[in-house]
Amino acid sequence: MKGITLESVNEAANRLLFDMDEKECQALLGELLLLRAQMEKAGDIEGLDSHEPMVYPFPCEISSLRDDVPETPLSVEGVIGHSCSIKDNQIKVPKVVG
Amino acid sequence: MSYLDLPLSQIHISLVQKKVTPLDLTQEALTRAKASQDNAFEYIAENEALAFASALLEPEEDNLLWGIPYAAKDNLSTKGIPTTASSNSLNGYVPSFDATVIARLKEKKAVLIGKTTLDELAMGGSGTTGHKGATFNPYDQSHQRMIGGSSCGSAAVVASGIVPFALGSDTGDSIRKPAGYSGIIGVKPTWGRISRFGLFPFAPSMDHVGYFTRHAEDLPILFEALAGPDPKDLTCSSLPVQNFDGDKTFRIIVLDDVMASLPSGVIRDAFEGSLEKLEVRGCEIVHLEFGLDLLKAIYPTYIILSSAEASSNDANIDGLKFGPYHAGESYQEAMAKARSNGFSELIRRRFAIGSFALSEENRETMFVRAQRIRSMIVERVNEVLQKGDFIYLPTASSIAPLFSDALERLPKDPLPVNHHLILGNFAGLPSINMPLGYERGMPFGATLMGHAFQEGPLFAACSLLEDITGLGGAYFGEKD
């Protein structure tokens, strides 16, 4: 397991696209160290490695494909009514390329 | 006594006999909602509810939910009504669709009177981390004690008699724990029983939609209305909902190593008293050990798995698709500003824990190990349940804690009695808190957990327990 440091805590926050101040990072560091210790202890439980990782409590049995059902799309008014930035009856989105 | 205080079947009779109308009930519920001092509502849908109720003129005799007011946790999408999940990151979001459970209740002509507060994005168990501040426990008028979370608002509106029932969600104990702290019934069904379409996800492998009520006889009525397959949620089971009218003498399992972490006092005495009464009613009590090493692993495993799922699921809350937009030089900067300003400290910490556990260097020793522990715990739960019908335990070690003790920090040595409810989320098993008694005027409860997709016997056991405690219908401030 990689060492847990303030730097690695900051990296984790940056990967998620938000900032954390030093106090928050310290609190998080403490929690991660505690979790690591608890998981190391749990790793000693006999027979653990023979268990397959569990994703869902039950198998999701999807036995059929859903039929296409024609639906009435949202009205223009209904769509633009949810936007705070509208120009010429269209949603104005922020520039993301270039 | 108001019609709102009655079990659903009796309110229905009054509606069919036109002793009261949906509009009367809705107006009364709205009056109670506006008078409430518990900070339980994100949004009181007064105009929408009055318009909906006014249109309900001819009672539907076979529809027990016709004209009944209710409230819904604000992480369930409601068409045309703001849905914030109590997070600044979703301020101003008005869904263009209804969650399936909202749509089903709308079809039943139940009247939504408001959206209730929660711990931000349903993470947290104190009812203090939502963007509107703490929600108060109606039983503590000094506002010093929490009601618990994350479904704090829904618990508060049922516990204070505003509505007969409310919707919530439960990923670790978010319905059952606040139900225990506020003296009402809190239901988490089997995983996949009730559609989650339209629920803002926290950790989908453990998320459940459920409900609160005050009468055990309401349990199957609400279950029948809400459960069943949904083409919009492919994790939703197609197994039929079955009624139960079998023998009510159950084999009830008590986990002694969980009980060992419960201090002596009023709660222990009441719980042991309920065991004696269950035996008198013909039930057999079976004492078993779960395994302390697995019990101690429940909470850290839960934090790692739920945080990992949440950090991935909530990546779409970025200020572009939802919530307030924050301008930046690049879209990354805009997202970072939106997420830094939109999420509270607790949420940022949870996301960071998830990201950390999922990173390549920690994945095997944290995330995958947690998945293996979950598998082992679930295997043990199912093994234990082979010895009986239900696992029965106190819901928590104490009455609702003081706000001054609500740190929302990870405990160093988690008490099994405070975290065993997570077993139901790991294994997807149906689990219900029932009111058990009071200590210094504050309620406490006990939880029954049964076999997967066997809600019927569980409801029957809840009725039996309600008979024993005599607490059916209780709420704070009730009038004779």
Interface residues (C-beta under 8 A of the other chain):
Chain A: M1 K2 I4 S8 V9 A12 A13 R15 L16 L17 F18 D19 M20 E24 A27 L28 E31 L32 L34 L35 R36 Q38 M39 E40 K41 A42 G43 I45 G47 L48 D49 H51 E52 P53 M54 V55 Y56 P57 F58 C60 I62 R66 L74 G78 V79 G81 H82 C84 S85 V93 P94 V96
Chain B: G92 Y93 V94 S96 W191 G192 S205 M206 P231 L234 T235 S237 D293 L294 K296 A297 Y299 P300 T301 I303 I304 S311 A315 D318 L320 P324 Y325 A327 S330 Y331 Q332 A334 M335 A336 R339 S340 F343 E345 R348 R349 F351 A352 I353 S355 F356 S359 E361 N362 T365 M366 V368 R369 A370 Q371 R372 I373 R374 S375 M376 V378 E379 R409 L410 K412 F426 A427 G428 L429 A452
